Amino acid sequence: MPLRTALHSVSYAGVWTGQARLELPAFLGKAKSLSYDAVMLMAKRPHLSVLDYDARGVNELRRQVHDLGLHVACLAGYNDFTLGSDRPDIPCREMQILYVRELARLAQALGCPLIRVFTSYDDLRTPYDQQWTATVASLKECAQRVGEFGVTLAVQNHHDTAVHYEALFDLLEEIAEPNCKAAFDAWAPALHGMDLEAAVRKMAPHLAHTTVADYVRRPRFRYQPPLVNYTRETDAIRAVPMGDGFIDYRRFFTALEDIGYQGYVAYEMCSYLKGGGSEANLDRCARQFLEYVVRSP
């Protein structure tokens, strides 16, 4: 079965310097003109913010999506469950769980089955096990809250907690909610030399969504005048058109096919991209992704 494609609206949200920005209705038209099957909507300003979309606005958005013959594959939530750990008097986790619940209202109204969320960034002031426990508890409650709306939660391996696929598997097993799945991406495993095929096989029972982008490494150095030499710094990672980077997506997509993956593959351009952020370059890269998917596996 061919992979079902979605275009992430963050790709046209103007979130990085020089990136073209389209309002949400214009983005929907763009996704249709590029021949994507569906869209993944960034659930914050300048796109789908819970503060800006009342019932009337959501109904109009749903009509636009329907008239274009598209589907809303996923709402992209933004959270960090260790945020505010230095101020326990402020209910930051409660605020974020409320945000996720409100996304579930939007998702239900839009006929969208899935909300993408993150875990937590590492907080050096808090012991690891304490961070893990708080993240599990927060995601478990989020899953229960969105379940009331018939929506599935999909946890992306992006933030520090559970970024390794085996840790993400453990996290989901501990959460133990039937509607809490994985939005599993190839980027982090490939960046750290992990076996993509083994990762997909491990995550197969939980895998509900994936978001893809390709990257190259660019070595960095810092000059040391007393030594008349350079010390090596952490490599910079730069986004490039699909198929031009170091991530073996053919192997990744083949593994998805082998496990019978039924979810969407969403393409995103959410960091500095080779060729710049003009609308023409974004369009070119979005088309190259579709061409790459047609040639895969």
C-alpha positions in Angstrom: 0.0 0.0 0.0 1.4 3.4 -0.9 2.4 5.7 2.0 -0.2 8.3 2.8 1.3 11.8 2.8 0.6 14.8 4.9 2.2 18.3 4.8 3.0 19.8 8.2 1.8 23.5 8.3 4.9 24.5 10.4 6.6 24.3 7.0 4.9 27.5 5.9 4.6 29.2 9.3 7.5 31.6 9.2 9.0 30.1 12.4 12.6 30.4 11.4 14.5 33.4 10.0 13.7 33.9 6.3 10.9 31.3 6.1 7.8 32.3 4.1 4.7 32.5 6.1 1.2 31.5 4.9 -2.0 32.0 6.9 -3.8 28.7 7.5 -6.4 28.9 4.7 -3.6 29.7 2.2 -1.6 26.8 3.6 -4.5 24.4 3.0 -4.6 25.5 -0.6 -0.9 25.0 -0.9 -1.1 21.4 0.4 -3.8 20.7 -2.2 -2.0 22.3 -5.1 1.1 20.2 -4.2 -1.0 17.0 -4.2 -0.7 16.0 -0.6 -3.3 13.6 0.8 -3.7 15.4 4.1 -2.3 18.1 6.4 -0.7 18.1 9.9 -1.7 21.4 11.6 0.6 23.3 13.9 -1.6 23.8 17.0 -0.3 27.3 18.0 -0.1 30.7 16.5 0.1 31.7 13.7 -1.9 28.7 12.7 -4.4 26.6 14.8 -4.3 28.3 18.2 -6.9 27.2 20.8 -7.2 30.9 21.7 -8.2 31.9 18.1 -10.5 29.2 16.9 -14.0 29.2 18.4 -16.8 26.9 17.2 -17.5 29.1 14.2 -13.9 29.3 13.2 -13.4 25.5 13.5 -16.5 24.8 11.5 -15.2 27.1 8.7 -11.9 25.4 8.8 -13.5 22.0 8.6 -15.5 23.2 5.6 -12.3 24.5 3.9 -10.5 21.2 4.4 -13.5 19.2 3.1 -14.0 21.4 0.0 -10.3 20.9 -0.9 -10.6 17.1 -0.6 -8.0 17.0 2.2 -7.9 15.3 5.6 -6.5 16.6 8.9 -4.2 13.7 9.8 -2.8 15.2 13.0 -2.8 18.2 15.2 0.8 19.1 16.3 0.8 20.0 20.0 3.7 21.7 21.8 4.6 20.9 25.4 7.4 20.2 27.9 6.3 18.5 31.1 9.4 19.6 33.1 8.7 23.2 32.2 8.3 25.3 35.4 10.0 22.7 37.6 11.8 25.6 39.3 8.4 27.1 40.3 6.2 24.3 41.7 3.7 26.9 42.9 2.7 27.5 39.3 0.6 24.7 37.9 2.5 24.4 34.6 1.7 20.7 34.1 -2.0 21.4 34.7 -1.9 24.2 32.1 -0.4 21.9 29.6 -2.8 19.1 30.2 -5.6 21.6 29.8 -4.1 22.7 26.5 -3.9 19.1 25.2 -7.6 18.6 26.3 -8.6 21.7 24.3 -6.7 20.4 21.3 -8.8 17.2 21.6 -12.0 19.4 21.3 -10.5 20.9 18.1 -9.5 17.5 16.8 -13.0 16.1 17.4 -14.6 19.0 15.6 -12.2 18.7 12.7 -12.6 15.0 12.3 -9.0 14.5 13.2 -8.1 11.3 15.0 -4.6 12.2 16.4 -2.8 14.7 18.5 1.0 14.8 18.5 2.7 15.7 21.8 6.2 15.7 23.2 7.7 14.4 26.5 10.1 16.6 28.6 13.4 18.4 28.2 16.0 17.5 30.8 15.9 19.6 33.9 19.3 19.4 35.6 17.8 20.5 38.9 15.5 17.5 39.0 16.5 13.8 39.4 16.0 11.7 36.3 13.6 9.3 37.9 11.5 12.2 39.1 11.3 13.7 35.7 10.4 10.3 34.2 7.6 9.8 36.7 6.2 13.3 36.1 6.3 12.8 32.4 4.5 9.4 32.5 1.8 10.8 34.9 1.2 13.8 32.7 1.0 11.9 29.4 -1.3 9.3 31.1 -3.7 12.0 32.2 -3.5 13.6 28.7 -4.4 10.3 27.1 -7.4 9.9 29.4 -8.6 13.4 28.8 -8.4 13.2 25.0 -9.9 9.7 25.1 -13.2 11.4 26.2 -13.3 13.0 22.7 -12.4 9.8 20.8 -8.9 11.0 20.0 -5.5 9.3 20.1 -2.4 10.8 21.7 0.9 10.2 19.8 4.1 10.8 21.6 7.0 12.0 19.4 10.6 11.0 20.2 11.9 14.6 20.1 12.5 15.9 23.7 15.2 14.5 25.9 13.0 12.1 27.9 12.6 8.8 26.0 14.3 10.0 22.8 15.8 6.6 22.4 13.3 4.1 20.9 13.8 1.6 23.6 13.1 4.2 26.2 10.1 5.4 24.3 8.8 1.9 24.2 9.2 1.6 28.0 7.4 5.0 28.4 4.4 3.9 26.4 4.2 0.5 28.2 4.3 2.3 31.5 1.6 4.8 30.5 -0.5 1.8 29.5 -3.4 3.7 27.9 -4.8 2.1 24.7 -5.1 5.5 23.0 -1.5 6.6 23.8 0.7 5.7 20.8 4.0 6.7 19.2 4.6 9.4 16.7 8.0 7.8 15.9 10.5 9.7 13.7 13.7 8.5 12.1 15.8 11.6 12.7 16.9 11.0 16.3 17.7 7.3 15.8 19.7 8.0 12.6 21.5 11.0 14.2 22.8 8.7 16.9 23.7 5.7 14.7 20.8 3.5 15.7 19.4 0.7 13.5 16.3 2.2 11.9 14.8 -1.2 10.9 15.3 -2.5 14.4 13.7 0.6 15.9 10.6 0.3 13.6 10.2 -3.3 14.5 10.4 -2.5 18.2 7.9 0.4 18.0 5.5 -1.5 15.7 2.9 -2.2 18.4 2.6 1.5 19.2 3.4 3.3 15.9 0.6 5.6 14.8 2.3 8.5 13.0 5.7 9.7 11.7 7.0 13.1 10.7 10.1 13.2 8.4 12.7 15.6 7.2 16.3 15.0 5.9 19.5 16.5 7.3 23.2 16.8 6.7 26.0 17.2 9.3 28.2 20.2 9.1 31.4 20.1 11.3 32.0 23.1 13.5 35.3 24.3 15.0 36.4 26.9 17.5 39.7 28.7 17.0 42.3 28.6 19.9 44.7 31.5 19.4 47.4 30.3 21.8 47.6 27.0 20.0 47.1 28.4 16.5 44.7 25.6 16.0 41.0 24.6 16.3 39.0 22.5 18.7 36.1 20.4 17.4 32.6 21.5 18.4 29.3 19.6 18.1 28.3 19.3 14.5 25.6 21.6 13.2 22.6 19.8 11.6 21.1 21.4 8.5 17.9 20.5 6.7 18.1 19.5 3.1 15.7 18.2 0.5 14.4 14.7 0.9 17.0 12.1 -0.1 19.9 14.5 0.1 20.8 13.8 3.7 22.3 11.1 5.9 19.0 9.5 7.0 18.3 6.2 5.3 14.6 6.8 4.6 14.4 4.0 2.0 15.2 1.6 4.8 12.9 3.4 7.2 10.0 3.3 4.7 10.6 -0.3 3.8 10.5 -1.2 7.5 7.2 0.7 7.8 5.8 -1.3 4.9 7.0 -4.6 6.5 5.1 -4.0 9.7 2.0 -3.0 7.8 2.0 0.6 8.9 -1.3 2.4 8.2 -0.6 5.9 9.4 0.4 9.1 7.6 4.0 10.2 6.7 4.1 13.9 7.4 6.8 16.1 5.8 8.0 19.2 7.7 10.4 22.1 7.1 10.9 23.5 10.5 14.5 24.6 10.6 17.0 26.4 8.3 16.7 24.7 4.9 19.2 24.4 2.1 18.2 26.9 -0.5 16.5 29.3 2.0 13.0 30.0 3.1 11.4 31.5 0.0 8.0 30.1 -0.9 9.5 28.8 -4.2 12.1 26.8 -2.3 9.7 25.4 0.2 7.4 24.3 -2.7 10.4 22.7 -4.4 11.3 20.7 -1.4 7.7 19.7 -0.6 7.5 18.4 -4.2 10.8 16.5 -3.9 9.4 14.7 -0.8 6.4 13.4 -2.7 8.7 12.3 -5.6 10.9 10.5 -3.1 8.0 8.7 -1.5 6.7 7.6 -4.9 10.2 6.0 -5.6 10.3 4.3 -2.1 10.8 1.7 -0.9 
